[in-house]
Every structure is written in structure tokens, then in C-alpha cells.
Amino acid sequence: MSELINNSKFRKERLKELILKLHQGEDPGQVRAELISTLQMIPYGEVVEVEQELIQEGLPETEVLRLCDVHGEVLDGHIDIGGAQAIPEGHPVDVFKNENIELRKLILRAETLLGNLYAVKDDHFRDHTLQLLSCFNELMDIDKHYRRKEYLVFPYLEKNGITGPPKVMWGKHDEIRDQLKGCIEILRTRELKKTDLEDALELLFVPVLKSLSDMTKKEEEILFPMCMDVLTTEDWWHIHKQTLEFGFALFDPKVDWKPEGLPAEGYENTGISSENGTIQLPSGSFTAWEIMAILNTMPVDMTFVDKDDKVKYFTQGSHRIFARSRSIINRDVRLCHPPGSVHIIEKILDDFKSGRASHAPFWIQMKGKFIYIEYYALRDEKGEYLGTLEVSQDLTHIRELEGEQRILSYTGKID
């Protein structure tokens, strides 16, 4: 039997038989027992090949998607990734895997909140559901992770003839996104009661958390090892360069990956969009490096939200007042605020877009400091709304100034 277990053709045929048994309605537990007794461990590449072959032989993609989770349960713990390539720090796959680590933490938090739901007293129920809403809003951030797979990774797999598995996985992404949106819609209901959640917990909340967790396993046990085998270093470099167009999900990489084996000119900075790196404006010009230094040196925090309400940029100066992570890039600005203040953010955006207002100032006392926060509507020369700029600054020192200090009194002393 050992020579058969080590035979790739035998393994794939046997795996195909077992999967078809699932599609014929056989008990997953029995199929799993057969898999363990005859195959034990299956190389990740063969799982992909079998799924591709089944689709090519006429098994509808919708049917593969329908039982995708059952396949995962049967194969769980029996996929061999021992031959997978090492992944450098900062590599797109390393980023994906670190995002999964943060996602699993968030899933655990959501499961804990759901588990405690019925123990919460009625007068604290609304606060508890707001915590859940905040948690599911964060979970929705996984959309950026999925979109990078769909638009950056899958095209390279398809160029290499691997078409079936990406289509099935994309379908699962859409299913998860719809389920998360449904959870968020329910949790946004102002008069939500415990009884309203009873059916939704079993039909929506618990299944989507399981699907999110299962997807991380499918990625790390099958998709990513296969991608590392199939995609070239140049492919990964193109993916890396375009990553910020979609944004990170729940994780902000600390290392900027630079692949070995590509010419020096391949390391162009991903933040420079023009060919020569110069930005020309009506009143002058500067390089992308210069404008970055200017923005990060100004003694204010700035965050730019585009006309579609997506966070597109924030300054990274040493004087930041409110912490920012690149995981918010391309995230809906509503999801960056506590649920209790979202209606105010929506009101400001609506006023800015309609032209009823162009400026909204606020000030708060925070940790002994006087913080001034302003929102500005950005408009082009025709008055068309371009987005919103948030500017925050610590005015504590300025409010304490007295008298005057003229330029002639400059001593060169560093503050």
C-alpha cells in the first residue's frame, strides 16, 4: 500500500473519488475516515489539480462552491505543505499571512462577544451590540485582502492555466462579503432586541465567522504555497507595487520588501506616480520626496478622504496626535469612527457634498492638551467636491504664548 500512497496519480484519483462522494451526499465524517485510512496526507498542489480537473470534467463551479466548506472539513489537517517555499518578510504572501493572524484575533473577539450575548443585562444590551457592530465593521476590512487576491494574484494564476480554484474562491469571497454586510445591517438596527438575533446567530453570524476562519486555512494550506511555486519574483514585484491601490487589511507591514534578482530600476518607489517623480502645480513644482517631507514636517495631523468617502492618505509626522495605520487606506471613513459618532460623520459629509458647509471645527481637552480638529471640504476650480481633509493640531503651547518673539531674536536653539 505504501507505494500507492506515494503515487501522485493514485492520490489524485482517490481524492477525486472522495470529493465526488461528498457531492453525491455521503456523510462527510465517513469520507474523512476513508481519506485518513487510504491517503493520510495530500500535497497542496494535488488538491488544486483535482479541483481543476473536476471542473474541466463538467462539475459545475457552483457545485464546487456549494460544498467548498465540506471539502475543507474533510481535508482539514491532512494537507501536506512541507515542500512549500520560504516567504521573505514583507513579501505579498507574508503580508497576507500577517493579515490572517490579525483576522483570527478579531474572529475570536467576535465569537466571545456573541457567546456573552445572552448573559448581558437588558440595560447593557445596546452597548454590547455596538461593540459587536464595531467588531464586524473591522471584519469587513477583509474585503481589501480579498480584492488584492482577486485583482492582483488570480490573474497570474489564470495566465498559468489555473482558472477553476480562483473562480471558486472568488465566489466564496462574495458570499462572505454579503454575509458580513447582513450582520452589519442587523447590528445597526437601533431598536434591536435579543430575540431579533436568535435566528440570525445560527443562520448568519456564526457561519460567516467560520467561513472567514476556513478561508485563512484554504489560503495558507493551498493557495499561498501554490502561488509561491507558480508565480515568478517579477510577478510578485508587480503585485507588491500595486498593493497600496487596494490597501492593507488589519495589518500594517513594517518591512518594505525588495526582491533579489531584479535590476535596480525595478525598485522604483511605489508612492511616485509620475515618470520623472516631479509634481507640477500652477505655482511651482516639487518632487514626491519633497512634498512628503513638507506634509510630514507640518505641525498638524492631516487625513484625506476622497469623494467616495474612502481614506486615501494621512501624514506620518513625528508629532501625530491620533494614531494612524496604513490598514485604513481605502477603508470607508465611517468604519474609522466609533458607531455612536457615525451619524455625525455622515452629516458632515452630506453637508460638504451638498455645498451647505465647507468647514466643521471642533476642540477637545485630551490628556491635559487642547486639541483643535477641523474638517475642510476640498473642491476643484469648478466647485466640484473632491473629498474631505481632516486637520488636527495641539494648540496647548500656542494658547500659552504671550508678548512677541520676532525673527531678529532667533538664536538657532533647537526646540
Contacts in CASP RR format, 6 or more apart in sequence:
PFRMAT RR
TARGET T0000
AUTHOR 0000-0000-0000
METHOD contacts of the structure
MODEL  1
MSELINNSKFRKERLKELILKLHQGEDPGQVRAELISTLQMIPYGEVVEV
EQELIQEGLPETEVLRLCDVHGEVLDGHIDIGGAQAIPEGHPVDVFKNEN
IELRKLILRAETLLGNLYAVKDDHFRDHTLQLLSCFNELMDIDKHYRRKE
YLVFPYLEKNGITGPPKVMWGKHDEIRDQLKGCIEILRTRELKKTDLEDA
LELLFVPVLKSLSDMTKKEEEILFPMCMDVLTTEDWWHIHKQTLEFGFAL
FDPKVDWKPEGLPAEGYENTGISSENGTIQLPSGSFTAWEIMAILNTMPV
DMTFVDKDDKVKYFTQGSHRIFARSRSIINRDVRLCHPPGSVHIIEKILD
DFKSGRASHAPFWIQMKGKFIYIEYYALRDEKGEYLGTLEVSQDLTHIRE
LEGEQRILSYTGKID
4 10 0 8 1.000
5 11 0 8 1.000
5 38 0 8 1.000
5 39 0 8 1.000
5 40 0 8 1.000
8 43 0 8 1.000
8 46 0 8 1.000
11 39 0 8 1.000
11 42 0 8 1.000
11 43 0 8 1.000
11 46 0 8 1.000
12 46 0 8 1.000
12 49 0 8 1.000
12 50 0 8 1.000
12 53 0 8 1.000
14 38 0 8 1.000
14 39 0 8 1.000
15 35 0 8 1.000
15 39 0 8 1.000
15 42 0 8 1.000
15 46 0 8 1.000
15 47 0 8 1.000
15 50 0 8 1.000
16 50 0 8 1.000
16 53 0 8 1.000
16 54 0 8 1.000
18 31 0 8 1.000
18 34 0 8 1.000
18 35 0 8 1.000
18 74 0 8 1.000
19 50 0 8 1.000
19 51 0 8 1.000
19 54 0 8 1.000
19 71 0 8 1.000
20 54 0 8 1.000
20 59 0 8 1.000
21 31 0 8 1.000
21 34 0 8 1.000
22 28 0 8 1.000
22 31 0 8 1.000
22 67 0 8 1.000
22 70 0 8 1.000
22 71 0 8 1.000
22 74 0 8 1.000
23 59 0 8 1.000
23 63 0 8 1.000
23 67 0 8 1.000
28 70 0 8 1.000
28 73 0 8 1.000
28 74 0 8 1.000
29 74 0 8 1.000
31 74 0 8 1.000
32 73 0 8 1.000
32 74 0 8 1.000
35 42 0 8 1.000
35 74 0 8 1.000
35 75 0 8 1.000
35 78 0 8 1.000
36 78 0 8 1.000
39 78 0 8 1.000
40 78 0 8 1.000
41 78 0 8 1.000
41 79 0 8 1.000
41 80 0 8 1.000
42 75 0 8 1.000
42 78 0 8 1.000
42 79 0 8 1.000
42 80 0 8 1.000
43 79 0 8 1.000
43 80 0 8 1.000
43 83 0 8 1.000
44 79 0 8 1.000
44 80 0 8 1.000
44 81 0 8 1.000
44 84 0 8 1.000
44 221 0 8 1.000
44 222 0 8 1.000
44 225 0 8 1.000
44 226 0 8 1.000
45 222 0 8 1.000
45 225 0 8 1.000
45 226 0 8 1.000
45 229 0 8 1.000
47 75 0 8 1.000
47 79 0 8 1.000
47 222 0 8 1.000
48 162 0 8 1.000
48 165 0 8 1.000
48 222 0 8 1.000
48 226 0 8 1.000
51 64 0 8 1.000
51 164 0 8 1.000
51 165 0 8 1.000
51 168 0 8 1.000
52 162 0 8 1.000
52 163 0 8 1.000
52 164 0 8 1.000
52 165 0 8 1.000
54 64 0 8 1.000
55 61 0 8 1.000
55 64 0 8 1.000
55 164 0 8 1.000
55 167 0 8 1.000
55 168 0 8 1.000
61 164 0 8 1.000
61 167 0 8 1.000
61 168 0 8 1.000
64 164 0 8 1.000
64 168 0 8 1.000
65 168 0 8 1.000
65 171 0 8 1.000
65 172 0 8 1.000
65 175 0 8 1.000
68 168 0 8 1.000
68 172 0 8 1.000
69 210 0 8 1.000
69 211 0 8 1.000
69 214 0 8 1.000
72 214 0 8 1.000
72 217 0 8 1.000
72 218 0 8 1.000
76 217 0 8 1.000
77 221 0 8 1.000
79 221 0 8 1.000
79 222 0 8 1.000
81 220 0 8 1.000
81 221 0 8 1.000
81 225 0 8 1.000
83 225 0 8 1.000
84 224 0 8 1.000
84 225 0 8 1.000
84 228 0 8 1.000
84 229 0 8 1.000
85 225 0 8 1.000
85 228 0 8 1.000
85 229 0 8 1.000
87 93 0 8 1.000
87 94 0 8 1.000
87 97 0 8 1.000
87 224 0 8 1.000
87 228 0 8 1.000
88 94 0 8 1.000
88 257 0 8 1.000
88 259 0 8 1.000
89 255 0 8 1.000
89 257 0 8 1.000
90 253 0 8 1.000
90 255 0 8 1.000
90 256 0 8 1.000
90 257 0 8 1.000
91 236 0 8 1.000
91 240 0 8 1.000
91 257 0 8 1.000
91 259 0 8 1.000
92 148 0 8 1.000
92 152 0 8 1.000
92 153 0 8 1.000
92 236 0 8 1.000
92 239 0 8 1.000
92 240 0 8 1.000
92 243 0 8 1.000
92 257 0 8 1.000
93 224 0 8 1.000
93 227 0 8 1.000
93 228 0 8 1.000
93 236 0 8 1.000
94 253 0 8 1.000
94 257 0 8 1.000
95 243 0 8 1.000
95 248 0 8 1.000
95 251 0 8 1.000
95 253 0 8 1.000
96 145 0 8 1.000
96 148 0 8 1.000
96 149 0 8 1.000
96 219 0 8 1.000
96 224 0 8 1.000
97 219 0 8 1.000
97 220 0 8 1.000
97 224 0 8 1.000
98 251 0 8 1.000
98 253 0 8 1.000
99 142 0 8 1.000
99 145 0 8 1.000
99 248 0 8 1.000
99 249 0 8 1.000
99 250 0 8 1.000
99 251 0 8 1.000
100 216 0 8 1.000
100 219 0 8 1.000
100 220 0 8 1.000
101 251 0 8 1.000
102 249 0 8 1.000
102 250 0 8 1.000
102 251 0 8 1.000
103 139 0 8 1.000
103 142 0 8 1.000
103 145 0 8 1.000
103 212 0 8 1.000
103 216 0 8 1.000
103 249 0 8 1.000
103 250 0 8 1.000
104 213 0 8 1.000
104 216 0 8 1.000
106 135 0 8 1.000
106 138 0 8 1.000
106 139 0 8 1.000
106 250 0 8 1.000
107 139 0 8 1.000
107 209 0 8 1.000
107 212 0 8 1.000
107 213 0 8 1.000
109 135 0 8 1.000
110 132 0 8 1.000
110 135 0 8 1.000
110 136 0 8 1.000
110 139 0 8 1.000
110 205 0 8 1.000
110 209 0 8 1.000
111 209 0 8 1.000
113 128 0 8 1.000
113 131 0 8 1.000
113 132 0 8 1.000
113 135 0 8 1.000
114 132 0 8 1.000
114 201 0 8 1.000
114 205 0 8 1.000
114 206 0 8 1.000
114 209 0 8 1.000
116 128 0 8 1.000
117 128 0 8 1.000
117 132 0 8 1.000
117 194 0 8 1.000
117 197 0 8 1.000
117 201 0 8 1.000
118 194 0 8 1.000
120 128 0 8 1.000
122 194 0 8 1.000
125 192 0 8 1.000
125 193 0 8 1.000
125 194 0 8 1.000
126 192 0 8 1.000
129 187 0 8 1.000
129 192 0 8 1.000
130 338 0 8 1.000
130 339 0 8 1.000
130 340 0 8 1.000
132 187 0 8 1.000
133 184 0 8 1.000
133 187 0 8 1.000
133 188 0 8 1.000
133 339 0 8 1.000
134 338 0 8 1.000
134 339 0 8 1.000
136 180 0 8 1.000
136 183 0 8 1.000
136 184 0 8 1.000
136 187 0 8 1.000
137 184 0 8 1.000
137 335 0 8 1.000
137 339 0 8 1.000
138 250 0 8 1.000
138 335 0 8 1.000
139 180 0 8 1.000
139 212 0 8 1.000
140 177 0 8 1.000
140 180 0 8 1.000
140 181 0 8 1.000
140 184 0 8 1.000
140 335 0 8 1.000
141 249 0 8 1.000
141 250 0 8 1.000
141 327 0 8 1.000
141 331 0 8 1.000
141 335 0 8 1.000
142 176 0 8 1.000
142 180 0 8 1.000
142 212 0 8 1.000
142 249 0 8 1.000
142 250 0 8 1.000
143 177 0 8 1.000
143 249 0 8 1.000
144 246 0 8 1.000
144 247 0 8 1.000
144 248 0 8 1.000
144 249 0 8 1.000
144 330 0 8 1.000
144 331 0 8 1.000
145 249 0 8 1.000
145 250 0 8 1.000
146 173 0 8 1.000
146 176 0 8 1.000
146 177 0 8 1.000
147 246 0 8 1.000
148 239 0 8 1.000
148 243 0 8 1.000
148 246 0 8 1.000
148 247 0 8 1.000
149 169 0 8 1.000
149 173 0 8 1.000
149 219 0 8 1.000
149 223 0 8 1.000
150 166 0 8 1.000
150 170 0 8 1.000
150 173 0 8 1.000
151 246 0 8 1.000
152 238 0 8 1.000
152 239 0 8 1.000
152 242 0 8 1.000
152 243 0 8 1.000
152 246 0 8 1.000
153 227 0 8 1.000
153 231 0 8 1.000
153 239 0 8 1.000
154 166 0 8 1.000
154 169 0 8 1.000
154 170 0 8 1.000
156 227 0 8 1.000
156 230 0 8 1.000
156 231 0 8 1.000
156 235 0 8 1.000
156 239 0 8 1.000
157 163 0 8 1.000
157 165 0 8 1.000
157 166 0 8 1.000
157 226 0 8 1.000
157 227 0 8 1.000
157 230 0 8 1.000
157 231 0 8 1.000
158 166 0 8 1.000
160 230 0 8 1.000
160 231 0 8 1.000
162 226 0 8 1.000
162 230 0 8 1.000
165 222 0 8 1.000
165 223 0 8 1.000
169 215 0 8 1.000
169 218 0 8 1.000
169 223 0 8 1.000
172 211 0 8 1.000
172 215 0 8 1.000
173 215 0 8 1.000
175 211 0 8 1.000
176 208 0 8 1.000
176 211 0 8 1.000
176 212 0 8 1.000
176 215 0 8 1.000
179 204 0 8 1.000
179 207 0 8 1.000
179 208 0 8 1.000
179 211 0 8 1.000
180 208 0 8 1.000
182 204 0 8 1.000
183 200 0 8 1.000
183 204 0 8 1.000
183 205 0 8 1.000
183 208 0 8 1.000
186 192 0 8 1.000
186 196 0 8 1.000
186 197 0 8 1.000
186 200 0 8 1.000
186 204 0 8 1.000
188 339 0 8 1.000
189 196 0 8 1.000
197 205 0 8 1.000
231 239 0 8 1.000
233 259 0 8 1.000
233 260 0 8 1.000
233 261 0 8 1.000
233 262 0 8 1.000
234 262 0 8 1.000
236 259 0 8 1.000
237 259 0 8 1.000
237 262 0 8 1.000
237 266 0 8 1.000
240 257 0 8 1.000
240 259 0 8 1.000
240 270 0 8 1.000
241 268 0 8 1.000
241 270 0 8 1.000
243 270 0 8 1.000
244 270 0 8 1.000
244 271 0 8 1.000
244 326 0 8 1.000
244 329 0 8 1.000
245 330 0 8 1.000
246 330 0 8 1.000
247 326 0 8 1.000
247 327 0 8 1.000
247 329 0 8 1.000
247 330 0 8 1.000
248 325 0 8 1.000
248 326 0 8 1.000
248 327 0 8 1.000
248 329 0 8 1.000
249 327 0 8 1.000
250 327 0 8 1.000
251 327 0 8 1.000
252 325 0 8 1.000
252 326 0 8 1.000
252 327 0 8 1.000
253 326 0 8 1.000
258 267 0 8 1.000
269 288 0 8 1.000
271 288 0 8 1.000
272 288 0 8 1.000
273 288 0 8 1.000
274 288 0 8 1.000
277 287 0 8 1.000
277 288 0 8 1.000
278 285 0 8 1.000
278 286 0 8 1.000
278 287 0 8 1.000
278 288 0 8 1.000
279 285 0 8 1.000
279 286 0 8 1.000
279 287 0 8 1.000
279 288 0 8 1.000
279 291 0 8 1.000
286 294 0 8 1.000
295 302 0 8 1.000
295 315 0 8 1.000
296 315 0 8 1.000
296 316 0 8 1.000
296 317 0 8 1.000
296 318 0 8 1.000
297 317 0 8 1.000
298 315 0 8 1.000
299 319 0 8 1.000
299 393 0 8 1.000
299 394 0 8 1.000
300 315 0 8 1.000
300 391 0 8 1.000
300 392 0 8 1.000
300 393 0 8 1.000
301 314 0 8 1.000
301 315 0 8 1.000
301 319 0 8 1.000
301 320 0 8 1.000
301 321 0 8 1.000
301 322 0 8 1.000
301 324 0 8 1.000
301 390 0 8 1.000
301 391 0 8 1.000
301 392 0 8 1.000
301 393 0 8 1.000
302 314 0 8 1.000
302 315 0 8 1.000
302 389 0 8 1.000
302 390 0 8 1.000
302 391 0 8 1.000
302 392 0 8 1.000
303 311 0 8 1.000
303 313 0 8 1.000
303 314 0 8 1.000
303 315 0 8 1.000
303 324 0 8 1.000
303 389 0 8 1.000
303 390 0 8 1.000
304 311 0 8 1.000
304 312 0 8 1.000
304 313 0 8 1.000
304 314 0 8 1.000
304 378 0 8 1.000
304 387 0 8 1.000
304 388 0 8 1.000
304 389 0 8 1.000
304 390 0 8 1.000
305 311 0 8 1.000
305 312 0 8 1.000
305 333 0 8 1.000
305 387 0 8 1.000
305 388 0 8 1.000
305 389 0 8 1.000
305 390 0 8 1.000
306 312 0 8 1.000
306 386 0 8 1.000
306 387 0 8 1.000
307 353 0 8 1.000
307 385 0 8 1.000
307 386 0 8 1.000
307 387 0 8 1.000
309 332 0 8 1.000
309 333 0 8 1.000
309 334 0 8 1.000
309 349 0 8 1.000
310 330 0 8 1.000
310 331 0 8 1.000
310 332 0 8 1.000
310 333 0 8 1.000
311 328 0 8 1.000
311 329 0 8 1.000
311 330 0 8 1.000
311 331 0 8 1.000
311 332 0 8 1.000
311 333 0 8 1.000
311 336 0 8 1.000
312 329 0 8 1.000
312 330 0 8 1.000
313 329 0 8 1.000
314 324 0 8 1.000
314 328 0 8 1.000
316 324 0 8 1.000
319 394 0 8 1.000
321 366 0 8 1.000
321 371 0 8 1.000
321 392 0 8 1.000
321 393 0 8 1.000
321 394 0 8 1.000
322 392 0 8 1.000
328 336 0 8 1.000
333 345 0 8 1.000
333 349 0 8 1.000
333 388 0 8 1.000
334 342 0 8 1.000
334 345 0 8 1.000
334 346 0 8 1.000
337 345 0 8 1.000
348 357 0 8 1.000
348 360 0 8 1.000
348 375 0 8 1.000
348 388 0 8 1.000
349 388 0 8 1.000
350 356 0 8 1.000
351 357 0 8 1.000
351 360 0 8 1.000
352 358 0 8 1.000
352 375 0 8 1.000
352 377 0 8 1.000
352 385 0 8 1.000
352 387 0 8 1.000
352 388 0 8 1.000
353 377 0 8 1.000
353 385 0 8 1.000
355 377 0 8 1.000
355 385 0 8 1.000
357 377 0 8 1.000
358 376 0 8 1.000
358 377 0 8 1.000
358 379 0 8 1.000
359 374 0 8 1.000
359 375 0 8 1.000
359 376 0 8 1.000
359 377 0 8 1.000
360 374 0 8 1.000
360 375 0 8 1.000
361 372 0 8 1.000
361 373 0 8 1.000
361 374 0 8 1.000
361 375 0 8 1.000
362 372 0 8 1.000
362 373 0 8 1.000
362 374 0 8 1.000
363 370 0 8 1.000
363 371 0 8 1.000
363 372 0 8 1.000
363 373 0 8 1.000
363 395 0 8 1.000
364 371 0 8 1.000
364 373 0 8 1.000
365 371 0 8 1.000
368 396 0 8 1.000
369 394 0 8 1.000
369 396 0 8 1.000
370 394 0 8 1.000
370 395 0 8 1.000
370 396 0 8 1.000
370 399 0 8 1.000
371 392 0 8 1.000
371 393 0 8 1.000
371 394 0 8 1.000
371 395 0 8 1.000
372 392 0 8 1.000
372 393 0 8 1.000
372 394 0 8 1.000
372 395 0 8 1.000
373 390 0 8 1.000
373 391 0 8 1.000
373 392 0 8 1.000
374 390 0 8 1.000
374 391 0 8 1.000
374 392 0 8 1.000
375 388 0 8 1.000
375 389 0 8 1.000
375 390 0 8 1.000
375 391 0 8 1.000
376 388 0 8 1.000
376 389 0 8 1.000
376 391 0 8 1.000
377 385 0 8 1.000
377 387 0 8 1.000
377 388 0 8 1.000
378 385 0 8 1.000
378 386 0 8 1.000
378 387 0 8 1.000
378 388 0 8 1.000
378 389 0 8 1.000
379 385 0 8 1.000
379 386 0 8 1.000
380 386 0 8 1.000
END
